[in-house]
Amino acid sequence: MASSVVTFPCRSMENRQPAAGCGWAFYDDEPLEPRQIAGGAAANGGLVLKAQCEFPALGTGASRDRFAVLVDAKAPAGAPRAPLDLVLVLDVSGSMKGPKLALLKQAVCFVVDQLGPADRLSVLTFSDVARRLTRLARMSGAGKAAAKRAVEARAAEGGTNIAAGLRAGAEVLVGRRRDPPVRRPRLGPPATHRRRRQELHEPRPPAFVHAASRPVPIHTFGLGTDHDAAAMHAIAEATGGTFSFVQDQAAIQDSFARCVGGLLSVAVQEARIAVACLHRGVRVQEVKSGSYGSHVAADGRAASIDAGELYDDERRRFLVLVYVPRARATEEVTRLVKGPLELTDMPAPSMEAERERVRLAAAEGIAAARVAADGGQHAGAARILNARLREVERSAPGAAGDDPTCEAIKEELRDLSERVGDRREYQQSGRASLLAGMSSHAQQLASGVELMQSSAGKTPRAYLTPKMEEMVDLSRESSSSRKRGSSERPGGGSRLDKQIKQDLSEN
């Protein structure tokens, strides 16, 4: 959107020139290596699809409305990935003064260290206006050192203009030099001062909408209790990203690590799942796909789900609700479920399908609790969540006590119930936690909420892939090492200076 350049001037974005189709192009971006453009590793190893019916069989004389078929999509493990283009948009307004900014800088440096030489990174900041600190550069030793120096030099000052940061990030991505094989998400803004919602103007700048492609996902992070959680959630929801609430500002690096661990392990891109009804009487009634787009044909004979990107070894599940007709006298088998002639007892439901029903019901409860709490009905919101918790506990997978997904949902509902019951607690952390939970369930991706009850131990967490868990462990090791080395030797220089010198020596 060319007019945004005039409306929100970016002082450090002067290295631009007009380009057809996108308004501006950044001619100082570092180009990709020819081999990456021509035939880099393609992150499309193929999905493993499984379908499970709600019940293994129905009687031939029975029809079934909204019969659930679970579609389970799993990405391959160990698939090669294409280069990553990452744009970090950081809040450096006056609200970030003190430990917040220092912790943010450490988290950014951690992210920089995880990127490979084929990846490109651009760092932007915003306060009253937006600035592009670094061009989109490959993360060689010199590129990493330049990014760290630029971030470390920033000081917190001024107001908070989120819209300017978003538009600046949009310009960098849309006008970047030579698109890589993978169009990758942006990470930010990691923390924002409380602002009026109308100051955002549009949660998703038009520049992010690419012709014939999905919008670039923006992953947002709310740090501490003083941020506009609703705005951060709206930005993520509009672009297919996730919103993470990081109440403990010391945990920002772990939250970044969880997100980047996924971004660095994309195994499948632009996945689309097609569903076709085999029997002439079977009709698709609805697809429960969360925030992922789905389409049901007018005659109900087919449906599709746009599953987007899946991380290495990631699973994503969708419920397809269908109408199953009675079997005709001449039929023994309906081409969706088997139909024996007589069934005296209903068989046990599929545990996998029941687990997804439980999760969807919990997600609907979280959304309903948010509406109630926003309307001042805090006790009612807590009752909604407690009722959903009891439903999970009574369900077959929940009662088993050994189902990781259900255990994670139980912990989440208990935690949210405590946060919404009190008006002050809801304003400080409850609203942000509910929105982060809604984002996580809608995207079926892990978010950065740390649960109250499990803060001392290992928190059960849904949607955490092995690579994401590995990255969090690495983040915590890095934090422990930093604490041990916080007392620098006289004349030894700062830890960051040493890391920059090491980056440069690797070039």
VENFENBEL-V822306 format. One record per helix or strand of 3 or more residues. SS is the DSSP state (hx for helix, st for strand). FROM is the first residue (numbers start at 0). TO is the last residue. If there is no record, write none. Layout:
ss=SS from=FROM to=TO
ss=SS from=FROM to=TO
//
This chain:
ss=hx from=2 to=6
ss=hx from=33 to=38
ss=st from=46 to=52
ss=st from=63 to=74
ss=st from=84 to=90
ss=hx from=93 to=95
ss=hx from=98 to=113
ss=st from=119 to=125
ss=st from=129 to=131
ss=hx from=140 to=151
ss=hx from=161 to=173
ss=st from=185 to=187
ss=hx from=196 to=199
ss=hx from=205 to=207
ss=st from=217 to=222
ss=hx from=228 to=238
ss=st from=242 to=245
ss=hx from=248 to=262
ss=st from=265 to=275
ss=st from=282 to=287
ss=st from=293 to=295
ss=st from=301 to=310
ss=st from=314 to=323
ss=hx from=350 to=373
ss=hx from=377 to=393
ss=hx from=395 to=399
ss=hx from=403 to=419
ss=hx from=422 to=442
ss=hx from=465 to=483
ss=hx from=494 to=504
//
